[in-house]
Amino acid sequence: MTDLLITQEPVAGDAPATGARQVWRRLTARKSAVAAAAVLGLLVLLALAAPLLAALEGQDPNTYHDTLVDSARGGVPLGDFGGISAEHWLGVEPGTGRDMFVRLLYGARVSLLVALGATVVQVLIGLAVGLTAALGNRFVDSALSHLTDVMVAMPLLVFAIALMAVVPADFPRPLLLVFAIGLLAWGPMARLVRGQTLSLKKLDYVSAARLTGGSSWRVARRELLPALAAPVITYAAILLPSNIVIEASMSFLGVGVKPPTPSWGQMLSTATTWFRADPTYVLLPALLLFVTTLAFTVLADGVRVALDPREASRLRVGRGGRESRKSRPGGTA
């Protein structure tokens, strides 16, 4: 009987097993996901090429241009649309005259790196805590579950601001933001991993692996982690835009990236005093933040559909059902 259990193939539906090509086909079949990926790819490319593009424009993110702002009007950029010209492709910053195009590119670097780093920290801690809770004994599960509930209920911005206030000022702010967001916001990921692991433990192929005498961590590494890949990747794609907004919010409140390092949230914070005199200074970082968040959200939805074969099956069944009704004599569409 044991041999039969060991050699038994997992039946369809026991585990969400999909090949990379099949997932890729599902993802590329959604035009919205492809468009979102193209937007994000272009944004990442521009952020990586920021020094090259800055040299091509002949500007840098921290040089002041006092002659390009009207000191009599409080520092409003000279010219239309925030001082757009051949030398300054998106105009200049009010009050300082720093180039907006270059600062937006370098700000994209900060926002994307902080969001990506924080997401990696959240995934690693969430996986460790969730798996330990689901595979441990009752005491371990109860203790870690209560800790996860506390982390989920914790007001992230309040504790992140408190953490940023006590850390020495010379500590790199982007790295501090990564740890502040990642260490305080892993609760939802741990809850997801624990719930998925508890469900997977009941499946036949996981039970068969445990009957072979393998340790819990061997079973987790060989059987559970591959099955957890789809929900974890999907939720990580959702966390990315959330972390971008959190970083922007903290910089907006003055506890994030410190000047002169540019950040979209920091630029929005400064722009609050200029939105009447120079609307362009507000619209540019706000538009980039909105487009980036929307693109990540749309791509996350595409990844969710591509990695969820059950949802794909429901869509195929629905189409098949309609086609079969159409093919029947006298059937209605």
FIVOMAR-671504 format. One record per residue (C-alpha): residue number from 1; residue in one letter; y, x, z. Coordinates in nm, 4 decimals. Each point is the difference from the previous one (the first is absolute). Example, Ala and Ser with C-alpha at 12.3 -4.5 7.8 and 13.67 -1.06 7.14 Angstrom:
BEGIN
{r 1,"A",{-0.4500,1.2300,0.7800}}
{r 2,"S",{0.3440,0.1370,-0.0660}}
end
This chain:
BEGIN
{r 1,"M",{0.0000,0.0000,0.0000}}
{r 2,"T",{0.2325,0.2866,0.0798}}
{r 3,"D",{-0.0674,0.1573,-0.3387}}
{r 4,"L",{0.0857,-0.3248,-0.1707}}
{r 5,"L",{0.3267,-0.0178,0.1880}}
{r 6,"I",{0.0863,0.3582,-0.0875}}
{r 7,"T",{-0.0661,-0.0385,-0.3706}}
{r 8,"Q",{0.1483,-0.3464,-0.0321}}
{r 9,"E",{0.3006,-0.0132,-0.2306}}
{r 10,"P",{0.3052,-0.1827,0.1355}}
{r 11,"V",{0.0253,-0.3394,-0.1629}}
{r 12,"A",{0.3093,-0.1095,-0.1848}}
{r 13,"G",{0.2675,-0.1130,0.2382}}
{r 14,"D",{-0.1218,0.2097,0.2948}}
{r 15,"A",{0.2535,0.2719,-0.0689}}
{r 16,"P",{0.2937,0.0157,-0.2353}}
{r 17,"A",{-0.1321,0.2721,-0.2293}}
{r 18,"T",{0.2098,0.0495,-0.3127}}
{r 19,"G",{0.0150,0.2937,-0.2389}}
{r 20,"A",{0.3184,0.1899,-0.0640}}
{r 21,"R",{0.0092,-0.1118,-0.3632}}
{r 22,"Q",{-0.0387,-0.3628,0.0948}}
{r 23,"V",{0.2792,0.0255,0.2566}}
{r 24,"W",{0.2186,0.1759,-0.2561}}
{r 25,"R",{-0.0644,-0.2747,-0.2573}}
{r 26,"R",{0.0929,-0.2688,0.2515}}
{r 27,"L",{0.3168,0.1829,0.0965}}
{r 28,"T",{0.1178,0.0722,-0.3547}}
{r 29,"A",{-0.0735,-0.3603,-0.1007}}
{r 30,"R",{0.2869,-0.1126,0.2231}}
{r 31,"K",{0.3215,0.0662,-0.1897}}
{r 32,"S",{0.2096,-0.0365,0.3133}}
{r 33,"A",{-0.1970,0.2755,0.1761}}
{r 34,"V",{0.0305,0.2286,-0.3030}}
{r 35,"A",{0.3760,-0.0596,-0.0155}}
{r 36,"A",{0.0345,0.0666,0.3744}}
{r 37,"A",{-0.2033,0.3214,-0.0306}}
{r 38,"A",{0.2199,0.1114,-0.2908}}
{r 39,"V",{0.3175,-0.0612,0.2035}}
{r 40,"L",{-0.1394,0.1902,0.2989}}
{r 41,"G",{-0.1240,0.2822,-0.2214}}
{r 42,"L",{0.3459,0.0355,-0.1537}}
{r 43,"L",{0.1612,-0.0034,0.3443}}
{r 44,"V",{-0.2370,0.2666,0.1320}}
{r 45,"L",{0.0573,0.2121,-0.3106}}
{r 46,"L",{0.3770,-0.0238,0.0432}}
{r 47,"A",{-0.0279,0.0900,0.3689}}
{r 48,"L",{-0.2177,0.3032,-0.0752}}
{r 49,"A",{0.2356,0.1105,-0.2758}}
{r 50,"A",{0.3105,-0.0425,0.2171}}
{r 51,"P",{0.0970,0.3728,-0.0017}}
{r 52,"L",{-0.0470,0.0189,-0.3782}}
{r 53,"L",{0.2002,-0.3165,-0.0656}}
{r 54,"A",{0.2710,0.1155,0.2402}}
{r 55,"A",{0.0281,0.3269,-0.1916}}
{r 56,"L",{0.0068,-0.1930,-0.3284}}
{r 57,"E",{0.2890,-0.2125,0.1254}}
{r 58,"G",{0.1643,0.3089,0.1502}}
{r 59,"Q",{0.0303,-0.1492,0.3497}}
{r 60,"D",{-0.1597,0.0307,0.3433}}
{r 61,"P",{-0.0395,-0.2553,0.2809}}
{r 62,"N",{0.2395,0.1562,0.2532}}
{r 63,"T",{0.3033,0.1271,-0.1915}}
{r 64,"Y",{0.3234,-0.1866,0.0746}}
{r 65,"H",{0.2381,-0.0940,-0.2822}}
{r 66,"D",{0.3255,-0.0967,0.1670}}
{r 67,"T",{0.1807,-0.0295,-0.3333}}
{r 68,"L",{-0.2270,-0.2857,-0.1084}}
{r 69,"V",{0.1001,-0.2372,0.2804}}
{r 70,"D",{0.3308,-0.1727,0.0630}}
{r 71,"S",{0.1168,0.1176,0.3413}}
{r 72,"A",{0.2880,-0.2496,-0.0065}}
{r 73,"R",{-0.2535,-0.2856,-0.0051}}
{r 74,"G",{-0.2226,0.1434,0.2687}}
{r 75,"G",{-0.2325,0.2020,-0.2238}}
{r 76,"V",{-0.0959,-0.2564,-0.2661}}
{r 77,"P",{-0.1431,0.1736,-0.3104}}
{r 78,"L",{0.2358,0.0343,-0.2939}}
{r 79,"G",{-0.1019,-0.1812,-0.3158}}
{r 80,"D",{-0.2173,-0.3019,-0.0698}}
{r 81,"F",{-0.3380,-0.0804,0.1569}}
{r 82,"G",{0.0232,0.2573,0.2756}}
{r 83,"G",{0.1241,0.2834,-0.2174}}
{r 84,"I",{-0.2733,0.0049,-0.2647}}
{r 85,"S",{0.0668,0.2729,-0.2558}}
{r 86,"A",{-0.1742,0.2573,-0.2165}}
{r 87,"E",{-0.0034,0.2401,0.2949}}
{r 88,"H",{-0.1106,-0.2592,0.2560}}
{r 89,"W",{-0.2521,-0.2349,-0.1603}}
{r 90,"L",{-0.0022,-0.2585,0.2816}}
{r 91,"G",{0.3406,0.0715,0.1461}}
{r 92,"V",{0.0909,0.1686,0.3262}}
{r 93,"E",{-0.0224,-0.0837,0.3680}}
{r 94,"P",{0.3146,-0.1550,0.1537}}
{r 95,"G",{0.1883,0.2248,0.2378}}
{r 96,"T",{-0.1856,0.3179,-0.0938}}
{r 97,"G",{-0.0363,-0.0034,-0.3792}}
{r 98,"R",{-0.3628,0.1161,0.0188}}
{r 99,"D",{-0.2066,-0.0809,-0.3073}}
{r 100,"M",{-0.1875,-0.3319,0.0361}}
{r 101,"F",{-0.2708,0.0685,-0.2591}}
{r 102,"V",{-0.1206,0.3178,0.1676}}
{r 103,"R",{0.0214,-0.1479,0.3506}}
{r 104,"L",{-0.2061,-0.3008,-0.1064}}
{r 105,"L",{-0.2675,0.2302,-0.1440}}
{r 106,"Y",{-0.0181,0.2122,0.3136}}
{r 107,"G",{0.0065,-0.3177,0.2098}}
{r 108,"A",{-0.3034,-0.1251,-0.1922}}
{r 109,"R",{-0.1823,0.3173,0.1001}}
{r 110,"V",{0.0643,-0.0640,0.3681}}
{r 111,"S",{-0.0862,-0.3700,-0.0102}}
{r 112,"L",{-0.3228,0.0425,-0.1973}}
{r 113,"L",{-0.1236,0.3021,0.1973}}
{r 114,"V",{0.0661,-0.1664,0.3358}}
{r 115,"A",{-0.1705,-0.3225,-0.1110}}
{r 116,"L",{-0.3018,0.1834,-0.1417}}
{r 117,"G",{-0.0377,0.2295,0.3014}}
{r 118,"A",{0.0289,-0.2868,0.2475}}
{r 119,"T",{-0.2578,-0.2006,-0.1950}}
{r 120,"V",{-0.2469,0.2903,0.0101}}
{r 121,"V",{0.0454,0.0295,0.3782}}
{r 122,"Q",{-0.0489,-0.3755,0.0438}}
{r 123,"V",{-0.3169,0.0000,-0.2109}}
{r 124,"L",{-0.1562,0.2977,0.1805}}
{r 125,"I",{0.0724,-0.1328,0.3503}}
{r 126,"G",{-0.0955,-0.3548,-0.0972}}
{r 127,"L",{-0.3323,0.1129,-0.1450}}
{r 128,"A",{-0.0822,0.2117,0.3052}}
{r 129,"V",{0.0907,-0.2676,0.2547}}
{r 130,"G",{-0.1514,-0.2891,-0.1965}}
{r 131,"L",{-0.3322,0.1728,-0.0644}}
{r 132,"T",{-0.0245,0.1248,0.3582}}
{r 133,"A",{0.0641,-0.3500,0.1352}}
{r 134,"A",{-0.2515,-0.1673,-0.2317}}
{r 135,"L",{-0.2749,0.2608,0.0480}}
{r 136,"G",{0.0534,0.0676,0.3703}}
{r 137,"N",{-0.1341,-0.1858,0.3007}}
{r 138,"R",{0.1600,-0.3083,0.1498}}
{r 139,"F",{0.2312,0.1963,0.2291}}
{r 140,"V",{0.1291,0.2218,-0.2825}}
{r 141,"D",{0.0477,-0.2975,-0.2295}}
{r 142,"S",{0.1903,-0.1956,0.2655}}
{r 143,"A",{0.2250,0.2928,0.0944}}
{r 144,"L",{0.0885,0.0913,-0.3582}}
{r 145,"S",{0.0462,-0.3647,-0.0993}}
{r 146,"H",{0.2498,-0.0517,0.2826}}
{r 147,"L",{0.1796,0.3224,-0.0972}}
{r 148,"T",{0.0163,-0.1232,-0.3605}}
{r 149,"D",{0.1425,-0.3339,0.1139}}
{r 150,"V",{0.2714,0.1850,0.1913}}
{r 151,"M",{0.0893,0.2100,-0.3051}}
{r 152,"V",{0.0138,-0.3078,-0.2236}}
{r 153,"A",{0.2271,-0.1858,0.2439}}
{r 154,"M",{0.2259,0.3014,0.0568}}
{r 155,"P",{0.3478,-0.0293,-0.1583}}
{r 156,"L",{-0.0181,0.2919,-0.2405}}
{r 157,"L",{0.3691,0.0619,-0.0603}}
{r 158,"V",{0.0888,-0.0068,0.3702}}
{r 159,"F",{-0.2624,0.2573,0.0996}}
{r 160,"A",{0.0608,0.2097,-0.3118}}
{r 161,"I",{0.3711,0.0182,0.0811}}
{r 162,"A",{-0.0833,0.0993,0.3596}}
{r 163,"L",{-0.2387,0.2700,-0.1253}}
{r 164,"M",{0.2563,0.1374,-0.2443}}
{r 165,"A",{0.2581,0.0162,0.2801}}
{r 166,"V",{-0.2066,0.2242,0.2299}}
{r 167,"V",{-0.1238,0.2461,-0.2637}}
{r 168,"P",{0.2103,0.3187,-0.0389}}
{r 169,"A",{0.2630,-0.0215,-0.2709}}
{r 170,"D",{-0.1294,0.3086,-0.1831}}
{r 171,"F",{-0.3394,-0.1622,-0.0695}}
{r 172,"P",{-0.0287,-0.0872,-0.3729}}
{r 173,"R",{0.1009,-0.3656,-0.0275}}
{r 174,"P",{-0.2218,-0.0979,-0.2963}}
{r 175,"L",{-0.3065,0.1371,0.1817}}
{r 176,"L",{0.1083,-0.1741,0.3205}}
{r 177,"L",{0.0314,-0.3290,-0.1900}}
{r 178,"V",{-0.3537,0.0432,-0.1349}}
{r 179,"F",{-0.1446,0.0409,0.3479}}
{r 180,"A",{0.2215,-0.2660,0.1576}}
{r 181,"I",{-0.1053,-0.2661,-0.2513}}
{r 182,"G",{-0.3618,0.1142,-0.0294}}
{r 183,"L",{-0.0689,0.0345,0.3730}}
{r 184,"L",{0.1586,-0.3346,0.0879}}
{r 185,"A",{-0.1214,-0.2210,-0.2870}}
{r 186,"W",{-0.3743,0.0685,-0.0369}}
{r 187,"G",{-0.1046,-0.3151,0.1887}}
{r 188,"P",{-0.0449,-0.2376,-0.2981}}
{r 189,"M",{-0.2092,0.2580,-0.1871}}
{r 190,"A",{-0.2266,0.0537,0.3036}}
{r 191,"R",{-0.0423,-0.3756,0.0406}}
{r 192,"L",{-0.0934,-0.0337,-0.3678}}
{r 193,"V",{-0.2519,0.2861,0.0137}}
{r 194,"R",{-0.1629,-0.1327,0.3182}}
{r 195,"G",{-0.0417,-0.3499,-0.1417}}
{r 196,"Q",{-0.1414,0.1242,-0.3295}}
{r 197,"T",{-0.2387,0.2388,0.1766}}
{r 198,"L",{-0.1335,-0.2732,0.2284}}
{r 199,"S",{-0.0745,-0.2101,-0.3078}}
{r 200,"L",{-0.1631,0.2871,-0.1886}}
{r 201,"K",{-0.2260,0.0867,0.2946}}
{r 202,"K",{-0.1842,-0.3293,-0.0526}}
{r 203,"L",{-0.0896,0.0681,-0.3632}}
{r 204,"D",{-0.3558,0.0894,-0.1008}}
{r 205,"Y",{0.0690,0.3384,-0.1519}}
{r 206,"V",{0.1900,0.1146,0.3113}}
{r 207,"S",{-0.2825,-0.1244,0.2239}}
{r 208,"A",{-0.2497,0.1862,-0.2163}}
{r 209,"A",{0.2016,0.3210,0.0330}}
{r 210,"R",{0.0071,-0.0393,0.3785}}
{r 211,"L",{-0.3764,-0.0545,0.0113}}
{r 212,"T",{-0.0534,0.3443,-0.1491}}
{r 213,"G",{0.1251,0.1478,0.3276}}
{r 214,"G",{0.3350,0.1222,-0.1269}}
{r 215,"S",{0.2855,0.0322,0.2460}}
{r 216,"S",{0.2848,-0.2477,-0.0006}}
{r 217,"W",{0.2376,0.2504,-0.1547}}
{r 218,"R",{-0.2502,0.0903,-0.2724}}
{r 219,"V",{-0.0323,-0.3687,-0.0864}}
{r 220,"A",{0.3782,-0.0336,0.0085}}
{r 221,"R",{0.0483,0.2962,-0.2313}}
{r 222,"R",{-0.2678,-0.0936,-0.2525}}
{r 223,"E",{-0.0036,-0.3809,0.0088}}
{r 224,"L",{0.3135,-0.1378,0.1641}}
{r 225,"L",{0.2800,0.2207,-0.1306}}
{r 226,"P",{-0.0799,-0.0655,-0.3699}}
{r 227,"A",{0.0007,-0.3752,0.0687}}
{r 228,"L",{0.3263,0.0297,0.1949}}
{r 229,"A",{0.1750,0.1783,-0.2867}}
{r 230,"A",{0.1111,-0.3203,-0.1764}}
{r 231,"P",{0.1704,-0.1760,0.2942}}
{r 232,"V",{0.1477,0.3246,0.1346}}
{r 233,"I",{0.1491,0.1030,-0.3366}}
{r 234,"T",{0.1324,-0.3510,-0.0540}}
{r 235,"Y",{0.1684,-0.0133,0.3402}}
{r 236,"A",{0.1352,0.3542,-0.0406}}
{r 237,"A",{0.1671,-0.1107,-0.3242}}
{r 238,"I",{0.1640,-0.2808,0.1981}}
{r 239,"L",{0.1101,0.2394,0.2770}}
{r 240,"L",{0.1887,0.2279,-0.2411}}
{r 241,"P",{0.2861,-0.2389,-0.0820}}
{r 242,"S",{0.0179,-0.1059,0.3657}}
{r 243,"N",{0.0414,0.3626,0.1050}}
{r 244,"I",{0.2726,0.0541,-0.2601}}
{r 245,"V",{0.1922,-0.2925,0.1497}}
{r 246,"I",{-0.0571,0.1309,0.3558}}
{r 247,"E",{0.1295,0.3458,-0.0944}}
{r 248,"A",{0.3022,-0.1554,-0.1681}}
{r 249,"S",{0.0625,-0.2199,0.3052}}
{r 250,"M",{-0.0135,0.2954,0.2393}}
{r 251,"S",{0.2321,0.2070,-0.2196}}
{r 252,"F",{0.2279,-0.3023,-0.0298}}
{r 253,"L",{0.0166,-0.0195,0.3809}}
{r 254,"G",{0.0878,0.3711,0.0188}}
{r 255,"V",{-0.3231,0.1237,0.1598}}
{r 256,"G",{-0.1777,0.1102,-0.3166}}
{r 257,"V",{0.0837,0.2792,-0.2401}}
{r 258,"K",{0.3187,0.1795,0.0999}}
{r 259,"P",{0.2790,0.1055,-0.2400}}
{r 260,"P",{0.0335,0.1824,-0.2269}}
{r 261,"T",{-0.3621,-0.0777,-0.0973}}
{r 262,"P",{0.0233,-0.3092,-0.2223}}
{r 263,"S",{-0.2038,-0.3134,0.0655}}
{r 264,"W",{0.0235,-0.3493,-0.1464}}
{r 265,"G",{0.0308,-0.1574,0.3442}}
{r 266,"Q",{0.2648,0.2496,0.1040}}
{r 267,"M",{0.1973,-0.0703,-0.3182}}
{r 268,"L",{-0.0183,-0.3741,0.0684}}
{r 269,"S",{0.1237,0.0596,0.3528}}
{r 270,"T",{0.3036,0.1892,-0.1303}}
{r 271,"A",{0.0540,-0.2574,-0.2738}}
{r 272,"T",{0.0628,-0.2826,0.2465}}
{r 273,"T",{0.3633,0.1102,0.0256}}
{r 274,"W",{0.0429,0.0252,-0.3786}}
{r 275,"F",{-0.1643,-0.3130,-0.1377}}
{r 276,"R",{0.3357,-0.1596,-0.0877}}
{r 277,"A",{0.1800,0.3053,-0.1367}}
{r 278,"D",{-0.3027,0.1477,-0.1843}}
{r 279,"P",{-0.2883,-0.2496,-0.0518}}
{r 280,"T",{-0.1904,0.2533,-0.2124}}
{r 281,"Y",{-0.0566,0.2203,0.3040}}
{r 282,"V",{-0.1802,-0.2898,0.1696}}
{r 283,"L",{-0.1870,-0.1332,-0.3012}}
{r 284,"L",{-0.1618,0.3240,-0.1193}}
{r 285,"P",{-0.2053,0.0931,0.3125}}
{r 286,"A",{-0.0643,-0.3683,0.0786}}
{r 287,"L",{-0.1324,-0.0606,-0.3527}}
{r 288,"L",{-0.2222,0.3073,0.0114}}
{r 289,"L",{-0.1382,-0.1023,0.3379}}
{r 290,"F",{-0.0679,-0.3543,-0.1238}}
{r 291,"V",{-0.1670,0.1127,-0.3246}}
{r 292,"T",{-0.2160,0.2564,0.1792}}
{r 293,"T",{-0.1125,-0.2472,0.2657}}
{r 294,"L",{-0.0712,-0.2686,-0.2609}}
{r 295,"A",{-0.1959,0.2410,-0.2206}}
{r 296,"F",{-0.2156,0.1183,0.2901}}
{r 297,"T",{-0.0645,-0.3622,0.1032}}
{r 298,"V",{-0.1028,-0.1058,-0.3509}}
{r 299,"L",{-0.2216,0.3063,-0.0392}}
{r 300,"A",{-0.1618,-0.0696,0.3383}}
{r 301,"D",{-0.0847,-0.3523,-0.1167}}
{r 302,"G",{-0.1548,0.1424,-0.3164}}
{r 303,"V",{-0.2043,0.2490,0.1998}}
{r 304,"R",{-0.1198,-0.2813,0.2280}}
{r 305,"V",{-0.1268,-0.2021,-0.2958}}
{r 306,"A",{-0.1543,0.3042,-0.1692}}
{r 307,"L",{-0.1904,0.1059,0.3114}}
{r 308,"D",{-0.1147,-0.3507,0.0990}}
{r 309,"P",{-0.2975,-0.0943,-0.2221}}
{r 310,"R",{-0.0362,-0.3352,0.1759}}
{r 311,"E",{0.3471,-0.1043,-0.1085}}
{r 312,"A",{-0.0688,0.1260,-0.3486}}
{r 313,"S",{-0.3237,-0.2010,-0.0014}}
{r 314,"R",{0.1842,-0.3138,0.1039}}
{r 315,"L",{0.2413,0.0483,-0.2880}}
{r 316,"R",{-0.2863,0.0492,-0.2466}}
{r 317,"V",{-0.1819,-0.3048,0.1324}}
{r 318,"G",{0.3156,-0.2062,-0.0346}}
{r 319,"R",{0.0484,0.1070,-0.3603}}
{r 320,"G",{-0.3661,-0.0479,-0.0729}}
{r 321,"G",{0.0102,-0.3485,0.1472}}
{r 322,"R",{0.2943,-0.0974,-0.2172}}
{r 323,"E",{-0.1604,0.1482,-0.3095}}
{r 324,"S",{-0.3272,-0.1838,0.0659}}
{r 325,"R",{0.1885,-0.3304,0.0385}}
{r 326,"K",{0.1805,0.0612,-0.3262}}
{r 327,"S",{-0.3266,0.0715,-0.1792}}
{r 328,"R",{-0.1600,-0.3279,0.1081}}
{r 329,"P",{0.0180,-0.2925,-0.2443}}
{r 330,"G",{0.2892,-0.2194,0.1050}}
{r 331,"G",{0.1021,0.2487,0.2732}}
{r 332,"T",{0.3600,0.0221,0.1135}}
{r 333,"A",{0.2036,0.3153,0.0361}}
end
